């Protein structure tokens, strides 16, 4: 653990900005200056905990775009049963989200949360786990179930990893996504071949890595133990798609189908069923060198899933360490750093809250060699840019018509082209990270998004015209700039790209601000164009 023993004991604003980019979606320079005056350890603890001790003392400083008083506290499944018509205003308020609609509704809502949440690490961590435990709307076919899984990441993303792994394994969206609902061993015969899809992926993608400490027999035995793992649905949690008369569940309760009564009244398909079928394997399984009673009435296989990190502690901790370092620190961690983080994970008994706090307090995390070394994923990039340039929450929500970014309209054309159709992964291995985000097609669309963000493009919708990202150039500045260089320096402070060569800067300014500088309408239009150029620069794709 030597790599992570040295702690960051003091910091300056640039350190805070680095931390906020990686553990959130950025901060304004003013907010960073406020946090830099506070102790590193206590600030990191509060940032990770969100509502923990000390968080309220600097909550208001987290971002000029966040308003922790007005931010709505939404339920896990913010739907409007029976509502079918979107209002003319496309801003995705929580009470305007119908779960039967396409994944874009959920994308818009989550982008809105990431944009305005006063607890940015919760949303950043949920995004990390969504890529780690990827699921897709096109197969699950219920935005409600997919949203509930994202809420699980918000609520439990810092739990001990064995607990999180079990919760994900029992989640209804995951049960549909990786066919747990089809894993059936009818009783009393107890001889059917199990569906191994989830058992294989929970080892290969979610805990140990490919062919790392297990074999085919372990997969088969685990699949037996997880047979009958499904969920039940209450009638109140069914909704009918306008284009499909068959009811779809928007929420469910985990259940092991073992012939018991069903108090919810419906099975995972929403069909009436007062008694569940008996399809859970009974007897012992030999898994990772241990014998378990899969039919034990205390857990029906739960102990087997939770045992994976302890039975293969080295492999599991190394697997987690690699993913965490790639997502939050560096794409080129040394073998020593990886092993030391894995040792830290084991020493903390896989307690993710403790692990992330230790990581974010370490001098290693703040090492200047790790800054601007990661290519930023498209969702994070778009949200972070919007937090910098779009209207602050207090102004956007001041009066109808609300001036939130039109995330719903943006989601319809935006996220997939940028390379991450989040909430709707193509496969259980999620999306490529770091340089996987950067290719000619994705960069082409990042340029389009930069224009929407900085130039202030608008689009027609429902008979009206909406700014995709409402903004006001004067709000970008704490005081009116007096030179073109002032404009550039402020935009760099807001957008925080990797260093841009001075020759490039000078060329931009000469083209955009020829002659005598004036902070008039023309000068502000040039500021928009300069923000666009910065967002399109190679340095802005790094964080």
N, C-alpha and C positions, 0 to 999 in steps of 0.2 A: 504493500500500500504506500510505499515511499513516495511515489509520484504525487499522491494526493495528501500527503502529510502537511506540507507547507501551506499555510492559510494566508489568504489575502486579508491584511489587517487594516489597510487604509486604501482609499480610492479617490479618483478624480472623476470629473464629468465624463470623460471619454471612456473610462472603465464602466461607468453606469450605462452608457449608451450601448456598449458592446454586450453587456449583460441583458439589457432590455431587448435588444434585437434577437438574441438567441433564446431567451426565456419568456419572450412575449412577442409583441408586434411593434417594438420601437417606443421611443419616448421623445418628447420635445426637448430641445436643449434646456429650456427653463426648468422642466420637471427633473431632468438629469442633474442640474446644478443643485436643486433642493435635496435630492436623495444623496448626492455626494457628500453632503454635510452630515450625514447620519452614519452610524456604525455599519460596517459591512455585514457582519454576522447577523445582527438583529434585522437588518433590512432584507437580506436574503431569506431568512426564516419567514418573515412576514409576507414577502412576495410569494413564496412557495405555498404558504398556508392560506393566503387570501384573507380569510376572516380571523386569522390567528392574532395573538397578542402583538400589539404595536402596529398592526396594519392600518388601523384607522388614523393613526397619527400622520401618515403621509398619503392617504388614499387619494385625496383631491389632487395631489401632485403627479399622479401616475401618467396622465396624458391630458393635454388640453381638449382632446376629443371625447374624453370619458367623463361621465357625470354619475358618480356612484349613488347620488340621492334619487335621481330621476330614472335611472336604469331599471326597467321593469323586471321584477322577479317572476320568471315564467315557470310554469310546471314542466315536468319531463316530457309531456306529450301535448304541446300547445295547439290543439286542433279545435275546429268549430264544427261539431257534428251536424250534418245536414246542410251546411253552407256550400254552395257551389259557385257563386259568382264572386270574382275578384273585384274589389273596388277600383275605380278609375286610377287612384293613386297607387303606383306599383311598389311603393316602399314596403318591405316585408315586415310589418309589425307582427308580433307573436299572435295576435288575435285574428290575423288574416291568413293563416296557413291551413289549407285543407290537405289532410294527409293522403287522400286518394290521388292527388295530382302527381305529376312527374317529379323526379328527383330534383329538378331545378328549384322547386319550392323549398325543399330542405336545404339546398345549397345556398339559396338567397338568405334564408333565415340564419343559417350558421355564419355566413359571412357578416351579416348584420351584427350578430353577437360578438364575433371576433373583433369587429370594428369598434364597438362601443363598450365592451365589457370592462368594468373596473378591476377585474381579476384576470389579467391577460394570460397568466401561466396556466390557469385552468383550461382555457381554450387551446393554448399552444400544446399542452400535454394531451388533450383529447385528440388533436390533429395528429400527434405522434402515434398514439395508440390506434387511431383509425388506419394509419398506414401499416402498423405492426400487425393488427388483427383485422385486415381489410375485409369488408363485406360489400355487396352490391345490390342496389335497389332493383335492378332488372330481374334478378332471381328471387329476391325476398318478396318483391311486389307489395310492399307495405311501407310507406314512408314513416308511419307511426312506429313500426318495429325498428326501423333503422335509426330513427331519432332517439328512441329509448336506449339503444346501444351506445350512441354518442353520449347520452346523459349518464350512462353507467361509467364511461371514461371520466366524465367531469367529477362524478361523485366518488369514484373508487380508484382513480388513476394513480393515487399515491399509496394505496394499500400495500401490504406485503404481497409480493408477486404470486405466491401460491394461492392467496385469496382472490386476487384479480383474475388469475388463470381459471379458477373454478367458476367465478361469476360469468366470465365470457363463455365458458364451456356450457353454461346453463341458460344463456341468453336466447330468447326466441328468434331474434334475427339470425344469430349464428347457427341456431339449430336448423333453420331452413336453408341458409346459405351453404353449409357443408353437410347437409343431408342427415343430421342426427335424427330428424323426424322419421327417416326411412330405415333407421337401424333397429331391426325388430328380430327378436328370437322368441317365437311363440312358445308358451308353456301349455302343457307340461313336457313337451318333447325336448325342449332345451338343446336342440341340435342344429338349428338353422345357421347358415353362414352369415356373419354380421356384415353390415355396411361399414367399411373401414375408412370412409372418406375423412371424417373428423379426427379419428384416432391417428391417422397418418399425418394430417396437417398440424395437429396440436404438438406433435413431436418435431416434425420437420421444420415448420415455419413459426411456431409460437413458443417454443421453449428450448430446444436443443440444437437444431440445425440439421442439415441433410446428413443422414447416415452417421450420426454423431452420438454413439453410446447406446444404440438400440438396434434391433433387427426386426425382420418381418414377423417373427413370433410375438414380439412385444406389441406390435401394431394390432395383430389379431386378438391377442388377449385383452388389450385395452378396449378394442371395439366391442368385445363381449361385455365387458364391465359397463360400457356406456350404452348398451342396448336399452331401448325403451325410454331414453332421455328425450323428452319432448316438452310440450307446454299445453296448457288449457286456456280457454278463452271465455270470458263472460259475454253474454248477449249485448250488454251495453257497450262493449268494446269492439263491436262489429260495425262496419260501414259498407255501404253499397257504392261501387264505382258507377258513375253515370254512364260509362261506356261498357259496363260489365255487370249484369244483375247478380252475380255471385258475391256473397258477402266476403269481406276481407278483414282479418283481425288487425287492429291498430295497437293492441297491447296483449300481453299474455303472461301466464304464471307458470314457472317451471314446474314440471311434474315428471316423475318416473312412472311410466305406464306399467302397472303391475297388478291390474285387476281390481283396483280400489274404486270407491265411489268418487264421482267428479262433482265437487260443489260448484264449480264454475258453469257446468252444464253443457259445455261445448268442447270439442277437441281442437287440435291445432289448425285444422282447416275451417273451423267455424261451424262444423256440423253438430247438431244436437247429439249429446252422448252423456248419459247420466252415470254410466259405468265404463271405466277405461279398460282397454284390452290388456291382457297379461302377456307382455312381450319383453320383459326384462330377464336377462340371463340369471340363473341361480347357480350357486356353487363357487368354487375357488378358481382364481386365475393366477398364473405365474407371470409377473410383469417386472422387468428390470431386476431380475434376480430375487424378487420377493414374492411371497404368497399372500394373496388378499382374498377375503370372502366378499365376492361381488354382490351377494344377495343379503348382506348384513342389513338388518332393518334400521340401523342407525344412520346409514348414509347412502346405501345402494350405489356405491362406487365413487362417492365424493372423495374419500380418503385416497383413492388411487390417483386421481388427477392432482390433488394437492401434494402428493408425495414425489412428483416428478422432479421439482427443483432440489429436493433433499437427496433423492436417490442418485441423481446425476448433477450434483452441486457444481462441480468444476465446469462441465459442459454448459449447463444452464447459465451460470454466472458469466462465462465468457461470451455466450451468445447475446445476453443482455448488454454486456459491456460494449460489444462491437456496435450494436444498434444505437445505444445511447451516445457513444462518442461520435458516430457518424452524423447523428441528428443534431447534436448540441455543441460539439467542440471542434472536431477536425476530421477530414477524410483520410488523413495519413497518420493515424496514431501509431506509435511504435509498439512493438510486441510487449515491451516492458510496461508501457502505459495501459495497454489492454489487460495484461495480467494483473496489474496493480488495481485497476478498477474492478476487475472480477473478484479479486481478493477482498476489496472493500465491500462489494455486494454480499459476499459470503459472511464477512465479519458482521454486517448489519442484518444478518438473517433474512436477506432479500426484502428488507423494509424499504420500499421505494421512496418514501418521504425522506428518510434519513439519507439515502443514497444521493438523491438530487440535491439536498441541502449541502452535503459534504462536497459534491462535485462543484456546485456553484460558489462555494466559499474558498475553493482551492486556488492557490497561485497558478496552478497548471491551467485552469479554465481561463484565467485572465492574461495568460502569456501573450505578448504581442504577436508571437509567431502564429497564433491561432486566429487572428483577426482577419476578416475578409478572405478566409480560406475555403468557405463553403459556398457553393452556388445555391441561391435561395429558391425554395420551391415556389411555384406560381401562386398558390393561395396566400401564403405568407407574404410574398412580394406585393401582391395586389392590395391586400388588407393593410399592410404597413404603409404603403404609399397613400392609400386613402386616409389613413389616420393622420398623415402628415399634411395633406392638401385639402381634403373635404371639410365642410363646415363643422365646427365643434358641435357636440351633441346639444348643448344648451341653445345654440342658434338654430340648428336643424329641426329641433322639436318645439320651437317657441310658439308657433301657431300654424294652423292648417292654411294652405296645403303644406304638409311637412316637407322639409328639404333634406331628407336622408338620401344617401346614394340609392339609385334605383337598382338595388342588387338583384331583384327579380328579373328585370329586363337584361341585365348584364349576364346573369347565370344562363339565360337561354342561348347565348351565343359565345360566352366567354371561357368558362373554366376548362371545358374539354379541349378546346383548341390550344390552350396554354399547356396542356399535358397532364392535367390532373382532374379527371371527372370524379371529384370526390363525392362520397356517398354511393358511388356506383362503380366500384373497381371491376376491371375485367377478370381478375382472378384473385385467389386468396393470398398471393404473395405481394399484393399492393403495388406501389409505384416505385420506379427507380428514384434514387436520391442523388444529390450533388450534381455531377456532370450529366446524369441521366435526365435532368430537367432542361439541359441546354442543347438545342438543335435548331436547324435553320427554320423549321416550321414554327416551333414554339416561340422563337425569337421574333418571328414576323408578327405573331399575335401579341407578344408583349409590347411591340411598338404601337399596335392599335390600341391596346389598353392604356399605354402611356398618354396617347392623344386624348382618350376619354377622360383620364384623370387630370391632366395638366391643361389641355387646351379648352376643356369644357364643352365637349360634344354633347349633342342632344339627339333624341330619337322620338318618333311618333309612337303613341300607344293609346288605344281606346279613345281616339278622337282628340287627344291632347299631345303636347310636346313636352318631354321631360329631359332635364339635364341628367346624364348618367351619374355624374358626381358633382353635385352643386358645390360651388366654391366661390370665394371672394379673395382676390389677390391681396388686398390690404390686410386681411386676417393672417396672411403668411408672415407678416413682418411686425416686429414689436414697435418699430418706429419707421417712418418713411425713409427709404434709402436716398442717399445723395449722390452716389456714383454707381456705375454699372458693376463695379467690383463689390459694392455693398449688396447688390441684388444677388450676385453669384454666391457670395459667402453665406448669405442667409439661406438660400436654397440648398446649398451643400449641408448646412447645419441641420436643416429639416429632413432632407432625403437621405443623408448619410451614406453616400456611395464610397467604395474604395477610392483611394487617391486618384485624381484625374490629372494628367500632365498639364503643366502650366501653359505649354504651347497650345494645347487643345482649348483650355479655358480662354486664352487670349484671342484665339480665332473666333470662338463663339461670341465673345463680347464685342469684338470689332464688327462682326456681321449684324448683331442684334441692336447694338447701341452706337451707331456711327454718329459723329458730330457731338453736339452738346447734349449732356444727359438731362432728361426731364422726366419727373415721376408723374406723368399724365396718362391718359388712356393708352396712348401708343407705347409708353414705357411699361405699363402694366401688361399689355399684350405681349411685349417682348419678354417679360418675366415668365409668362405662361410658356412661351416657346423655349425659353431657357430651361424651365423645369422639365419640359418634354425631352430635350436633348440629354439632360442629366439622367432621366429615367431610362433612356435608351442606351446609355453608355455601358460598356462592358463592366465598369466598376459598380454600377447599380445592380448588377445581377448577383453580386457577392455580398455576403454579410458576415 
